[in-house]
Amino acid sequence: MKKGIGGMFASTKEFLETGMDKVSKFFITDDVAKASMVLAAWITAADGNVDDREVEETEKFIHEAEYLKDLDKEKLTKEYRKWTKQFVKEPDDALVYALTEITPLIHKPEAVNAVQLAFRIAKADNDASEKEMKVVNKACHFLGVTCSGEAECVLTD
């Protein structure tokens, strides 16, 4: 009887741990997705203007990025637009909160994708401004990404 109950406890524990791993991966993905949207908004509003081409570039990314494929695209778009408005309205306040929000990307492979999106946004209006490029560089440093050009970004060791 003891082995039967012990075996049940072990099976239950294993089941719960497996379930928690799946749940935690979902939350990490959700946090990483949100962090990507916050970073995209930061770049979009960096020069004080929100160009339609920058928004289109971000929305295109939302639909194409592999790590966002199973997530609610409409929710991500709303998150991006909300943060973009915050950056335009109160850039200094938004930045304080944004740095906290983008921490799930630090040293994650998705950070490379987010930085590459940042480059795409900066160039979308055919004018990668100095302000936008400073934000891209800050984001790279903060997230642990090194870039030698837009397409050649890697995580730093």
N, C-alpha and C positions, 0 to 999 in steps of 0.2 A: 504494500500500500504506500509506503514512504517513497519508493522509487517511482510509483505512478504519479503521486502528487508532485514530487520533485521534478519529474519529467514534464509535467504540465506547466509548472512554474518556469522551467527552462524554455519550453516552447513559447509560452506567453511572453517571456522577456525577449526572446529572439524576434518574435513577431512585432513587438512594440518598438524595439530598436530599429528594425528594418523600416517600419512605418515612419518613425521619427526621422530617419535618414532621408526618406522620400519627401517628407514635409519640409525639412530644413533645406533641401535642395531647391524646392519650390520657392521658399521665402528668399533664399539667396538670389535666385534668378529674378524674382520680382524686385528685390532691392537693387540689383545690378541694372535692371532695365530702367528703373526710376532714376538711378544715378546717371545713366546715359542720357536720359531726357533732360535732367538738370544741367549737365555739362553742355548739351546742345543748346539749351536756352541761354546759358552764360555766353557762349560764343555768338549766338544770334544777336544778342542785345549789346555786345561789347562796344560797338561803335556808336551806340545810341539810336540806331535805325534798325527796324525790323523789315527786311526786304522780303517780298513774297517768294523770291527764288530761294532764299535761305530756309524759309518754312517748307517749301516744296521739297528741298533736298533732305530735310529731316524726316518729313513724312514718307518720302521714298525709302529712306533708310529703315524706318519702322517696319515697312512692309517687306523689305528684302533681307534684313539681318537674320542670320540663322539662329542666334541665341534669343531672338524675340519672337520666333515663329509660333510658339504655343501660347503667347500672351495676347491679351485684349488690346488690339491696335487702337481702338477708339479711346480707351483709357490712357494709353501711352501718349497719344496725340493731345488729349486734354491736359495731361500732366505737363507736357512740353509747353503748351500754350500758356498755362497758368504761370509757370516759372518765367517764361519770356516776359509776360506782363509785369511780373514782380521785378525783374531785372531792369526793365525800362522805367518803372515807377520809382523804385527805391533800390538803386544798384548796390549801395554799400550794405544795407540791411540784408538784401537778397544774398549777397556774397557770403556773409557770415553763416547763414543757414545752408547755403549751397555747399560749402566746404564739408559740412557734416553729412549732407545728403550724398555726396559723391564718394565718400570713404569706402562703400562696398566695392568700388572698382579698383582700389589700390592693389597693385601687384596681381591683378587677375587678367587672364587672356582677353576678356571683354574690354578692358581698358584700352587695348590697342585699337579695337574697332571704334570705340568712343572717340579716341583721339583722331583717328582717320576721318570720322564723321566731322569732327571739329574743323579739320582742314577743308573738307568739302563745303561746309557751311561758310567758312571764311572766304572761299573762292567763288561761291555761288553767284554773288552779285558782280562778279568780274573785278572786284576791288578788295583784295585781302589787306585790310587796313593794318596799320601798325598796332592799334589797340587790339584788334582781333588776334594778331599773331602773338602779342604779349600774353593774352589769355591762353592761347594754345600752348605756349611755352610753360606757363605757370601750371597748367593742367598736366602736362607731361611730367614736370618735376614732382608734382604732388602725387600723381598716380604711379610713378615709377616706370615711365615709358620713355624710351629714347627714340628719336626720329632723325633720319637723314633723308629728308624729303617726305612728302605726303604719304606715299605708299610703302615706305620702308621704315615702319615703326616696330619696335620690339620691347618686351619687358626688360628692365634693367636687372642685373643679377644682384 
